[in-house]
Amino acid sequence: MLAWYDRHRRVLPWRALPGETPDPYRVWLSEVMLQQTTVAAVRPRFAAWVARWRDFASLAAADDAEVMAAWAGLGYYARARNLVAAAKAVVADHGGVFPQDEAVLRTLPGLGAYTAAAVAAIAFGKRAVVVDANVERVVARLFAIRTPLPGARVAIRAAADRITPDTRAGDFAQAMMDLGSGICTPKAPSCLLCPLEPECLGVREGAPEALPVKARKKAKPQRYGTIFWVERDGSVLLVTRPDKGLLGGMRALPTGPWVEAPPGLADAPLAADWEMRNVTVAHGFTHFDLQLALAVARTDAHQAGEWWPIAELDRAGLPTVFAKAAAAVLRRDG
């Protein structure tokens, strides 16, 4: 695997080149950004982020609202809050130096088992067992582990532990990630190009693409809500969502409750002549699907909140669901 990696490694902006010393800040940041997000989506966002906050100290001193706006569109917004909290902990408790020990890393906000292992191995060369979705797939096929996920994860991690070397553990982890990303792909693995093909039990059994076995997904519940678009003098009213809860701390358009039946104008931000638009916005979250009605009004009232110039709304850092709603309103009005 290491010989294959030396020839075929991906060049990524957060990855040290041969002979370079990895930057722990960039390794950690990339691992957090890449959770549930593709490399293609992360590349430009990573570059913009490190140009703005280049190290733990600058991120620890960053304005929370600016950080949340910079994260907009990447989803799973608790990750952004945890980035700032972890940076502050590194500065306050570790003298601005990222700890190298995997157990200590796990004490930092947002660093679970996977992220701590990845940072320990990739940034510091420690032997750690790193299992992301790509590695999970490679190992399940290599050892023909047929227990359905998520129950298979204990066996997959144990198998990954057996093959993780004592030296170059970070390179090994990245090699397995690259293999899963480019060759041992979910639907059409290129087994003839794989350096592990001679040892792969999934190939021997004739159907590696059937592994790992995934449990049937449960249907997600459907919820409904209303987004309120209220204009005043070329600006639109924005609010900041509560710190705790879904999309916490983010700038957003006002919204009523997200419930099992359409709530109409419940919890409208002000009394106005609301127009219900004949269009809805759909958005999927991890645990439910959401369908949103759009209510539009204009006002001269001095309503509390943040009045954002409509012409500059793309700079507000709205989460995707609210950006979709804004685009739907502006398409109609444009």
Buried (B, 14 or more C-beta within 10 A) or exposed (E): BEEBBEEBBEEBEBBBEEEEEBBBBBBBBBBBBBBEBEBEBBBEBBEEBBEEBEBBBBBBEBEEBEBBBBBBEBBBBBBBBBBBBBBBBBBEEEEEEBBBEBEBBBEBBBBEBBBBBBBBBBBBBBBBBBBBBBBBBBBBBBBBBBBEBEEBBEBBBEBBEEBBEEEBBBBBBBBBBBBBBBBBBEEEBEBEEBBBBEEBBBBEEEEBBBBBEEEEEEEEEEBBBBBBBBBBEEBBBBBBBEEEEBBBBBBBBBBBEBEEEBBBBEEBBBEBEBEEBEEBBEBEBEEBBBBBBBBBBEBEEEBEBEBBEBEEBEEBBBBEBBBBBBBBBEEEEE
